[in-house]
Amino acid sequence: MKNRFRNSGLALAALMVCGTGFAQQTQIVTLRDFNGNNTSAAAAASGSSGGASNFNFGAVSKVPMRALLGASGTRIYAHLMPWFGSRGHISVGYDSAGAEQIHRQVEDMVSRGIDGVIVYWTGASGSGNSAHTNEVALKLMKEAERHPGFQFAIQEDKQALEECAKRGRDLTGELAADLQYAAKTFFHSSAYMTTNGRPLLFFFGLEAYRNGINWDRVRASVPGSPLFVFRNSVGFDYAQSDGAFAWNAIDKLDPNDIGLKYLDNFYRVAGRHRGAISIGSVYAGFDDRRASWGKGKIINGNCGDTWLKTFSVARQNQGNLAAVQLVTWNDYEEGSQIEPGIDNCVSIQAAAAEGRLRWTISGSQDTIHHFAVWAASDNHSFRLVSELPASARSIGLADTGLTPGQYSFVVQAVGQPSMLNHNTGPVPATLP
């Protein structure tokens, strides 16, 4: 059963170790590595959501996201909120416009098997928060270009037009100017998201200005022949629509309603628009009580079950989908972030006796991808000695391939993609 699985989420280092019972070439971790933050999230975050949201630091499973979607051509994109560090938002321990933070985020996404990112954008006004989010988009473009195969796209949010709407200005002209800037600035990038050579533009909430925007005029004014993709199933029917993407639906009165009816409806409608671009959604929860605009809306994460169920529905319907979007990578204010990992509420205990290492878990086995067994002869430098399926509960010590001697073992419950890993403390055992 050795080495059936990979990518437990720990940083590994190759060392030459002699006289320890291990093979010469080995990979080691320390006890600190098992629970250390291996994500782009900042452990100094102070304003993160609590309650039903998914915010607990630890080592995140780097099992590829594809494991939950199956072997298909469906792309997996993360939705990025770029506003942290700008006015009016909580502190999450980093500035979204920091080049090093953007580098860490793209590296983290790539390490989890994410194919690209769709970034919230409010135009390029050169002032206020729009300047900040545009700076993120510019730096994200450069960072994406450094990672072959990784893509990015712009999603214009309704906030880009809110002030113009209040002042009664020409919304069509304002939107066209934004998109002309986007075409000039982003479409040339080798990393920009395209379908059949045409760049994708996403729109969130612009249906609020449906009567104030002439989409025919907008389309005619934007170079590059972009594809317009709108939110929700009704987005398939908007003027000049080339497709639609799913988000989430929240029943304020029932946090245990995780929006499966909404998703089922989106996928059913997508099936009727096979010539259009259809992008599904998966999410781990929602809790907007930390947001200044929050209305007490909650989707319970249910210890990772919401994440698995929304992935399952997407997997069943991926024949109708070009991609799925992870909602969201880092919206800490609305409690939908997966950046720091999703807590599956698992704990694990182990003991050694009669030549076997045995363990028990509390929590759902479905949230565990596999078990990894580690051993150290010095109680410090642990080497991976076996990987076992989530159904396993023991291993014979002789099956670890170790030579006789005194060892410490750690059993790690490696989570499903982006879930937190959990592990036992060191368990002493002697191999005769």
C-alpha positions as CSV (number, residue, x, y, z in Angstrom):
1,M,0.0,0.0,0.0
2,K,3.0,2.3,0.0
3,N,3.1,5.5,-2.0
4,R,-0.3,5.3,-3.6
5,F,-1.1,8.9,-2.9
6,R,0.8,12.2,-3.2
7,N,0.8,15.9,-2.2
8,S,0.0,15.8,1.5
9,G,0.6,19.5,1.7
10,L,3.9,19.4,3.7
11,A,7.1,21.1,2.6
12,L,9.6,18.3,2.0
13,A,13.3,18.4,1.9
14,A,15.7,15.7,0.6
15,L,18.6,14.7,2.9
16,M,21.2,12.0,3.0
17,V,20.6,10.1,6.2
18,C,22.8,7.2,7.3
19,G,22.6,4.8,10.3
20,T,18.9,5.7,11.0
21,G,17.0,2.7,9.6
22,F,15.9,4.8,6.6
23,A,17.1,4.6,3.0
24,Q,19.9,7.0,2.1
25,Q,17.7,9.3,0.1
26,T,14.8,10.4,2.2
27,Q,12.3,13.3,2.6
28,I,11.9,14.8,6.1
29,V,9.6,17.1,8.0
30,T,9.6,18.3,11.6
31,L,6.8,18.3,14.0
32,R,6.2,22.0,13.4
33,D,5.7,21.3,9.6
34,F,2.7,19.1,10.2
35,N,0.6,22.0,11.5
36,G,2.3,25.0,10.0
37,N,0.6,27.5,7.7
38,N,1.5,26.3,4.1
39,T,-0.9,28.8,2.4
40,S,-0.7,32.4,1.1
41,A,-3.0,33.4,4.0
42,A,-1.5,35.6,6.7
43,A,-1.6,34.2,10.2
44,A,-1.8,37.8,11.5
45,A,-5.3,38.3,10.1
46,S,-7.4,40.1,12.8
47,G,-10.8,40.8,11.3
48,S,-11.7,37.4,9.8
49,S,-15.2,36.0,10.1
50,G,-16.0,33.5,12.8
51,G,-19.1,31.4,13.4
52,A,-20.2,29.4,10.4
53,S,-17.2,30.5,8.3
54,N,-14.2,28.4,7.5
55,F,-11.2,30.1,9.1
56,N,-8.7,28.0,11.0
57,F,-5.0,28.1,10.3
58,G,-3.0,25.0,9.7
59,A,-1.5,22.8,7.0
60,V,-3.8,22.6,4.1
61,S,-4.1,19.6,1.9
62,K,-2.5,20.2,-1.5
63,V,-4.2,17.2,-3.1
64,P,-5.0,18.6,-6.5
65,M,-8.5,20.1,-6.8
66,R,-9.1,17.8,-9.8
67,A,-9.6,14.9,-7.4
68,L,-13.0,16.3,-6.6
69,L,-14.0,16.9,-10.2
70,G,-12.7,13.8,-11.9
71,A,-10.6,13.4,-15.0
72,S,-12.1,15.9,-17.4
73,G,-11.3,19.0,-19.4
74,T,-13.4,21.2,-17.1
75,R,-11.2,24.1,-15.9
76,I,-11.0,25.1,-12.2
77,Y,-10.8,28.9,-11.5
78,A,-10.6,30.7,-8.2
79,H,-12.4,34.0,-7.6
80,L,-10.1,36.6,-6.1
81,M,-11.1,39.6,-4.0
82,P,-8.3,42.3,-4.4
83,W,-9.5,44.9,-2.0
84,F,-7.7,44.1,1.2
85,G,-5.4,46.9,2.3
86,S,-7.7,49.5,0.8
87,R,-10.2,51.8,2.5
88,G,-13.3,50.3,4.1
89,H,-12.2,46.7,4.4
90,I,-11.1,44.5,7.4
91,S,-7.5,43.6,8.0
92,V,-6.6,40.1,6.9
93,G,-2.9,40.6,7.5
94,Y,-1.8,41.5,4.0
95,D,-2.3,44.1,1.3
96,S,-3.8,42.6,-1.8
97,A,-1.7,44.9,-4.0
98,G,1.6,43.7,-2.6
99,A,3.7,42.0,-5.3
100,E,5.0,39.3,-2.9
101,Q,1.5,38.6,-1.7
102,I,0.2,38.2,-5.3
103,H,3.2,35.9,-5.9
104,R,2.4,33.8,-2.9
105,Q,-1.3,33.5,-3.9
106,V,-0.6,32.4,-7.4
107,E,2.0,29.9,-6.1
108,D,-0.6,28.6,-3.6
109,M,-3.3,28.3,-6.3
110,V,-1.0,26.4,-8.6
111,S,0.0,24.1,-5.8
112,R,-3.6,23.2,-5.2
113,G,-4.2,22.4,-8.9
114,I,-6.2,25.6,-9.7
115,D,-6.0,26.5,-13.4
116,G,-6.5,30.3,-13.1
117,V,-8.2,33.2,-11.3
118,I,-11.1,35.5,-12.1
119,V,-10.4,38.9,-10.4
120,Y,-13.0,41.4,-9.1
121,W,-12.4,44.7,-10.9
122,T,-14.0,48.1,-10.7
123,G,-12.4,49.8,-13.6
124,A,-9.3,52.0,-13.8
125,S,-10.5,55.4,-12.5
126,G,-7.1,56.2,-11.0
127,S,-8.6,57.1,-7.7
128,G,-9.9,55.4,-4.5
129,N,-10.4,51.7,-4.3
130,S,-10.6,51.3,-8.1
131,A,-7.0,52.3,-8.4
132,H,-6.1,49.7,-5.7
133,T,-8.0,46.9,-7.4
134,N,-6.6,47.8,-10.8
135,E,-3.1,47.7,-9.4
136,V,-3.8,44.1,-8.2
137,A,-5.0,43.2,-11.7
138,L,-1.9,44.6,-13.3
139,K,0.4,42.8,-11.0
140,L,-1.6,39.6,-11.2
141,M,-1.3,39.6,-14.9
142,K,2.5,39.7,-14.7
143,E,2.5,37.0,-12.1
144,A,0.2,34.8,-14.1
145,E,2.5,35.1,-17.1
146,R,5.3,33.6,-15.0
147,H,3.3,30.4,-14.5
148,P,2.8,28.7,-17.9
149,G,-0.8,27.4,-18.2
150,F,-2.1,29.6,-15.4
151,Q,-4.8,32.1,-16.6
152,F,-6.6,35.2,-15.3
153,A,-9.6,37.2,-16.4
154,I,-11.3,40.4,-15.4
155,Q,-14.8,40.5,-13.8
156,E,-16.3,44.0,-13.8
157,D,-18.4,44.6,-10.7
158,K,-21.5,46.8,-10.5
159,Q,-19.6,49.0,-8.0
160,A,-17.6,50.4,-10.9
161,L,-20.8,52.2,-12.1
162,E,-22.5,53.0,-8.8
163,E,-21.2,56.5,-8.5
164,C,-22.0,57.2,-12.2
165,A,-25.5,55.9,-11.7
166,K,-26.1,58.2,-8.7
167,R,-25.0,61.2,-10.8
168,G,-27.1,60.2,-13.8
169,R,-24.1,59.9,-16.1
170,D,-24.0,57.8,-19.3
171,L,-23.5,54.2,-18.0
172,T,-23.0,52.8,-21.4
173,G,-20.1,55.2,-22.1
174,E,-18.6,54.6,-18.7
175,L,-18.7,50.8,-19.1
176,A,-17.4,51.0,-22.6
177,A,-14.5,53.1,-21.4
178,D,-13.7,50.6,-18.7
179,L,-13.7,47.7,-21.2
180,Q,-11.7,49.6,-23.8
181,Y,-9.0,50.1,-21.1
182,A,-9.3,46.3,-20.2
183,A,-8.9,45.4,-23.8
184,K,-5.8,47.6,-24.3
185,T,-4.2,46.6,-21.0
186,F,-5.0,42.9,-20.4
187,F,-6.1,41.2,-23.6
188,H,-2.6,41.1,-25.0
189,S,-1.3,39.0,-22.1
190,S,-0.3,35.4,-22.9
191,A,-2.1,34.5,-19.6
192,Y,-5.4,36.1,-20.3
193,M,-8.4,33.7,-20.3
194,T,-9.7,33.0,-23.8
195,T,-12.2,30.6,-25.6
196,N,-11.4,29.9,-29.2
197,G,-9.0,32.8,-29.2
198,R,-11.5,35.3,-27.8
199,P,-10.9,36.9,-24.4
200,L,-13.5,36.5,-21.7
201,L,-15.1,39.3,-19.7
202,F,-17.2,38.6,-16.7
203,F,-19.9,40.9,-15.2
204,F,-21.2,40.8,-11.6
205,G,-24.4,42.7,-10.7
206,L,-24.6,44.8,-13.8
207,E,-28.2,43.6,-14.2
208,A,-29.0,46.3,-11.7
209,Y,-28.4,48.8,-14.6
210,R,-30.1,46.7,-17.3
211,N,-32.2,49.6,-18.4
212,G,-29.3,52.1,-18.4
213,I,-26.8,50.2,-20.5
214,N,-26.9,49.7,-24.2
215,W,-25.1,46.4,-24.6
216,D,-25.1,46.6,-28.4
217,R,-23.2,49.9,-28.2
218,V,-20.8,48.5,-25.6
219,R,-20.1,45.4,-27.7
220,A,-19.4,47.6,-30.8
221,S,-17.0,49.8,-28.8
222,V,-14.7,47.1,-27.3
223,P,-11.9,45.8,-29.5
224,G,-10.7,42.2,-29.4
225,S,-14.1,40.5,-29.9
226,P,-14.4,39.6,-26.2
227,L,-17.0,37.1,-24.9
228,F,-19.5,38.5,-22.3
229,V,-20.3,36.2,-19.4
230,F,-23.0,37.2,-16.9
231,R,-24.0,36.0,-13.4
232,N,-26.8,33.5,-12.7
233,S,-28.9,31.4,-15.1
234,V,-30.8,34.5,-16.4
235,G,-27.4,35.7,-17.7
236,F,-27.8,33.4,-20.6
237,D,-30.6,35.6,-21.9
238,Y,-29.1,39.0,-21.5
239,A,-28.5,41.2,-24.6
240,Q,-25.1,40.4,-26.1
241,S,-24.6,37.4,-23.7
242,D,-22.1,34.7,-24.6
243,G,-22.7,32.7,-21.4
244,A,-23.3,32.7,-17.7
245,F,-21.6,31.7,-14.5
246,A,-23.1,30.4,-11.2
247,W,-22.5,31.9,-7.8
248,N,-24.4,31.0,-4.7
249,A,-27.9,31.4,-3.3
250,I,-28.5,32.2,0.3
251,D,-31.6,31.6,2.4
252,K,-31.3,34.1,5.2
253,L,-33.7,32.1,7.3
254,D,-32.0,28.7,6.9
255,P,-28.2,28.6,7.1
256,N,-28.4,24.8,6.4
257,D,-29.9,25.5,3.0
258,I,-26.6,25.4,1.0
259,G,-28.2,26.4,-2.3
260,L,-28.3,23.1,-4.1
261,K,-31.6,24.0,-5.8
262,Y,-30.0,27.1,-7.2
263,L,-27.1,25.1,-8.6
264,D,-29.4,22.4,-10.0
265,N,-31.4,25.1,-11.8
266,F,-28.3,26.8,-13.2
267,Y,-27.0,23.5,-14.5
268,R,-30.4,22.6,-16.0
269,V,-30.6,25.9,-17.8
270,A,-26.9,25.6,-18.9
271,G,-27.9,22.3,-20.5
272,R,-30.3,24.2,-22.7
273,H,-27.6,26.6,-23.9
274,R,-25.0,24.2,-25.1
275,G,-23.5,26.8,-27.5
276,A,-22.9,29.2,-24.7
277,I,-20.1,29.4,-22.1
278,S,-21.3,27.8,-18.8
279,I,-19.3,28.1,-15.6
280,G,-20.5,26.4,-12.5
281,S,-19.6,27.2,-8.9
282,V,-18.4,25.4,-5.8
283,Y,-18.1,26.9,-2.3
284,A,-17.3,26.0,1.3
285,G,-19.7,28.4,3.1
286,F,-20.8,32.0,3.6
287,D,-21.0,34.4,6.5
288,D,-21.2,38.1,5.9
289,R,-21.4,39.2,9.6
290,R,-17.9,40.8,9.4
291,A,-18.7,42.8,6.3
292,S,-19.7,46.4,6.7
293,W,-22.5,45.7,4.2
294,G,-23.4,42.4,5.8
295,K,-27.0,41.3,6.3
296,G,-26.5,38.3,8.5
297,K,-26.6,35.9,5.6
298,I,-25.1,32.5,6.3
299,I,-24.4,29.2,4.5
300,N,-23.1,26.7,7.0
301,G,-19.9,25.0,6.0
302,N,-20.9,21.9,7.8
303,C,-17.3,20.8,8.5
304,G,-16.5,20.6,4.8
305,D,-19.7,18.9,3.7
306,T,-20.9,22.0,1.8
307,W,-17.6,22.0,-0.2
308,L,-18.0,18.4,-1.1
309,K,-21.6,18.6,-2.0
310,T,-21.3,21.6,-4.3
311,F,-18.3,19.9,-6.0
312,S,-20.4,16.7,-6.4
313,V,-23.2,18.6,-8.1
314,A,-20.7,20.3,-10.4
315,R,-19.1,16.9,-11.2
316,Q,-22.4,15.4,-12.1
317,N,-23.1,18.3,-14.5
318,Q,-19.7,19.0,-16.0
319,G,-20.8,17.8,-19.4
320,N,-22.5,21.1,-19.6
321,L,-19.6,23.2,-18.2
322,A,-16.5,24.8,-19.5
323,A,-15.2,25.5,-16.0
324,V,-16.1,25.8,-12.4
325,Q,-15.3,28.8,-10.2
326,L,-14.3,28.5,-6.5
327,V,-16.5,31.0,-4.7
328,T,-14.2,32.4,-3.2
329,W,-10.5,32.3,-2.8
330,N,-10.3,35.1,-0.1
331,D,-13.5,36.9,0.7
332,Y,-12.9,36.9,4.4
333,E,-15.6,39.5,5.0
334,E,-18.3,37.2,3.6
335,G,-16.8,34.1,5.1
336,S,-16.4,32.2,1.8
337,Q,-12.6,32.1,1.8
338,I,-10.7,28.9,1.1
339,E,-7.3,30.5,1.1
340,P,-6.4,29.5,4.7
341,G,-8.1,26.1,4.3
342,I,-11.4,24.5,5.1
343,D,-11.8,22.9,8.5
344,N,-13.3,19.4,8.3
345,C,-13.6,19.1,12.1
346,V,-11.5,15.9,12.1
347,S,-9.4,14.8,15.0
348,I,-7.2,11.7,15.0
349,Q,-5.6,9.5,17.8
350,A,-3.2,6.6,17.4
351,A,-1.4,3.9,19.5
352,A,1.0,1.1,18.8
353,A,0.7,-2.4,20.2
354,E,1.3,-6.0,19.1
355,G,3.3,-5.0,16.0
356,R,0.6,-2.7,14.6
357,L,0.0,1.1,14.5
358,R,-3.7,1.7,14.9
359,W,-5.7,5.0,14.8
360,T,-9.2,6.2,15.2
361,I,-10.8,9.4,13.9
362,S,-13.7,11.7,14.9
363,G,-15.4,13.5,12.1
364,S,-16.4,12.5,8.6
365,Q,-14.3,10.0,6.7
366,D,-15.6,11.6,3.5
367,T,-13.5,14.7,4.2
368,I,-10.3,12.7,4.4
369,H,-8.5,12.0,1.1
370,H,-5.9,9.5,2.6
371,F,-3.7,8.8,5.6
372,A,0.0,9.4,5.6
373,V,2.3,7.6,8.1
374,W,5.5,9.2,9.1
375,A,8.4,7.9,11.2
376,A,11.4,9.3,12.9
377,S,14.3,7.7,14.8
378,D,15.1,10.9,16.7
379,N,11.5,12.2,17.4
380,H,12.3,15.2,15.2
381,S,13.0,14.4,11.6
382,F,10.0,12.5,10.1
383,R,10.0,10.5,6.9
384,L,7.0,9.4,4.9
385,V,6.9,5.6,5.1
386,S,3.4,4.8,3.9
387,E,0.2,6.3,2.4
388,L,-3.1,4.5,2.9
389,P,-6.7,5.0,1.8
390,A,-9.2,6.9,4.0
391,S,-10.8,3.7,5.0
392,A,-7.6,2.3,6.6
393,R,-7.3,2.3,10.4
394,S,-4.0,0.4,11.0
395,I,-0.7,-0.6,9.5
396,G,1.7,-3.4,10.4
397,L,5.0,-1.9,11.7
398,A,6.9,-4.5,9.6
399,D,5.0,-3.1,6.5
400,T,6.7,0.3,6.9
401,G,10.0,-1.0,5.4
402,L,11.9,0.2,8.4
403,T,14.8,-1.7,10.0
404,P,14.7,-2.8,13.6
405,G,14.9,0.0,16.2
406,Q,13.0,2.5,18.2
407,Y,10.8,5.0,16.3
408,S,8.2,7.7,16.7
409,F,5.3,7.6,14.3
410,V,2.8,10.3,13.3
411,V,-0.4,9.5,11.4
412,Q,-1.7,12.3,9.3
413,A,-5.3,12.5,8.0
414,V,-4.7,14.3,4.7
415,G,-7.8,16.3,3.9
416,Q,-9.7,16.4,0.6
417,P,-8.5,19.3,-1.6
418,S,-8.0,22.5,0.3
419,M,-9.2,21.0,3.6
420,L,-7.0,21.2,6.7
421,N,-4.8,18.2,7.5
422,H,-4.9,16.8,11.0
423,N,-2.3,14.5,12.7
424,T,-1.5,12.6,15.8
425,G,1.3,13.5,18.2
426,P,4.4,11.2,18.1
427,V,3.6,7.6,19.0
428,P,6.6,5.5,20.2
429,A,7.0,2.0,18.9
430,T,9.8,-0.6,18.6
431,L,10.4,-2.7,15.6
432,P,12.1,-5.9,16.8
